[in-house]
């Protein structure tokens, strides 16, 4: 019984951490332009299993890269379990683990551009993916 209680507490803490991190990323990445605010579909999402660690790291990396190029764009780290809902309001989706065909089909139907996110961790192949993302963000 003790172990179960500890696991539940750990889940609660992880959930709170995720809320704080996601709120922080949302606030930090929200541009002031009214055009962006009125178009909910204009955001980049990064999804991993929990939406806390890997996706947050990649979201921060992409945000920094865009800022270095003078661009501002809403970026959010999300958990993979909510991806079907999150895709509806996204224009760009970076994945950690390759999504199943159902998710890829949904993304295509919604006009969401899908890219691998791991290159932002490894540095291998990141330039090509980043340039494509930068072009999408610039053309807004």
C-alpha positions in Angstrom: 0.0 0.0 0.0 2.8 2.4 0.8 4.3 2.0 -2.6 1.0 2.8 -4.3 0.6 5.9 -2.3 4.1 7.0 -3.2 3.5 6.4 -6.9 0.3 8.5 -6.7 2.1 11.3 -5.0 4.8 11.2 -7.6 2.2 11.4 -10.4 0.6 14.4 -8.7 4.0 16.2 -8.4 4.8 15.3 -12.0 1.5 16.7 -13.1 2.0 19.9 -11.2 5.5 20.3 -12.7 4.1 19.8 -16.2 1.4 22.4 -15.6 4.1 24.9 -14.5 6.4 24.1 -17.3 3.7 24.3 -20.0 2.3 27.5 -18.5 5.8 29.0 -18.5 6.5 28.0 -22.1 3.1 29.3 -23.2 3.7 32.7 -21.5 7.3 32.9 -22.6 6.5 32.1 -26.2 3.3 34.1 -26.8 3.9 36.8 -29.3 2.1 40.1 -28.7 0.7 40.3 -32.2 -3.1 40.2 -32.3 -3.1 38.3 -35.6 -1.4 35.4 -33.9 -3.8 35.5 -30.9 -6.8 35.4 -33.2 -5.5 32.4 -35.2 -5.4 29.5 -32.7 -4.0 27.2 -35.3 -0.7 29.0 -35.5 1.5 27.2 -32.9 4.2 24.6 -32.8 3.8 21.6 -30.5 6.4 19.2 -29.4 5.2 15.9 -28.0 6.8 13.3 -25.8 5.5 10.7 -23.4 5.0 13.1 -20.5 5.2 16.5 -22.1 7.8 17.5 -19.4 11.4 16.5 -20.1 12.3 15.8 -23.7 9.6 17.8 -25.3 10.3 20.8 -23.0 14.0 20.6 -23.9 13.3 20.6 -27.7 10.6 23.4 -27.3 13.2 25.6 -25.6 15.8 24.8 -28.2 13.5 25.7 -31.1 12.3 28.9 -29.3 15.9 30.0 -28.8 16.8 29.3 -32.5 13.8 31.2 -33.7 14.6 34.1 -31.4 18.2 34.2 -32.7 16.6 34.7 -36.2 14.3 37.4 -34.9 11.2 35.3 -35.0 8.6 34.8 -32.3 6.2 31.8 -32.5 4.0 30.1 -29.9 5.6 26.8 -28.9 4.2 24.3 -26.4 5.4 21.0 -25.0 2.6 18.4 -24.7 2.2 14.8 -23.8 1.6 12.2 -26.5 -1.7 11.1 -24.9 -3.2 14.4 -25.8 -1.8 14.7 -29.3 -5.1 14.1 -31.1 -6.6 17.1 -29.3 -3.5 19.2 -29.6 -3.1 18.7 -33.4 -6.4 20.6 -33.9 -4.8 23.9 -32.9 -1.3 23.3 -34.3 0.4 24.2 -37.5 3.7 22.4 -36.8 4.3 19.2 -34.8 7.7 17.9 -33.7 7.6 14.3 -32.5 10.1 12.5 -30.3 8.9 8.9 -31.0 7.4 8.4 -34.5 3.6 8.7 -34.2 1.4 6.0 -35.4 -0.3 6.1 -38.8 -3.6 7.4 -37.3 -1.9 10.5 -35.9 0.0 11.1 -39.1 -3.2 10.9 -41.1 -4.9 13.3 -38.8 -2.0 15.7 -39.0 -2.1 15.6 -42.8 -5.9 16.1 -42.9 -5.5 19.1 -40.6 -2.7 20.6 -42.6 -0.2 20.2 -39.8 3.5 20.0 -40.8 5.2 17.1 -39.1 8.9 16.9 -38.3 11.2 14.7 -36.2 12.3 16.4 -33.0 15.2 14.2 -32.0 17.7 16.1 -34.3 17.2 19.1 -32.0 18.7 16.9 -29.2 21.4 15.2 -31.2 22.3 18.0 -33.6 22.4 15.5 -36.5 20.2 16.8 -39.3 18.8 19.7 -37.3 19.8 22.4 -39.9 17.6 21.1 -42.6 14.6 20.6 -40.4 15.0 23.9 -38.7 15.2 25.7 -42.1 11.9 24.2 -43.0 10.3 25.2 -39.7 11.8 28.7 -40.0 10.3 29.0 -43.5 6.9 28.0 -42.2 7.1 30.4 -39.3 8.3 33.3 -41.5 5.5 32.8 -44.0 3.0 32.7 -41.2 
